[in-house]
Amino acid sequence: MGVLNIVLWLAGVALIVIGYVRARAPWARYRMLKAQDENVARYQAWRGGLRDEGKTGASVAMEVLRRQAQYAGLIAIAGFGLVFLGFFIR
């Protein structure tokens, strides 16, 4: 076990933590907006009214939040890659 292994493990763990922290808030907000959107759709279906399928502010916000969570997930995946790389390098 060399210095390179330890550096890769520490960098990988740091990236995993950063990715998790960055993804947690946007993903929670995205799920909340999605649940609210589904609730509105059920209410409109119950009332028998037609629902406008155009872009809304909430749909744009959900796209932005999903993209932020995806980027943070990519950071965490890169961290996992560094951790595994640290185990395979001798």
PyMOL commands that set and color helices and strands:
alter all, ss='L'
color gray80, all
select helices_A, chain A and resi 3-47+57-88
alter helices_A, ss='H'
color red, helices_A
deselect
rebuild
show_as cartoon
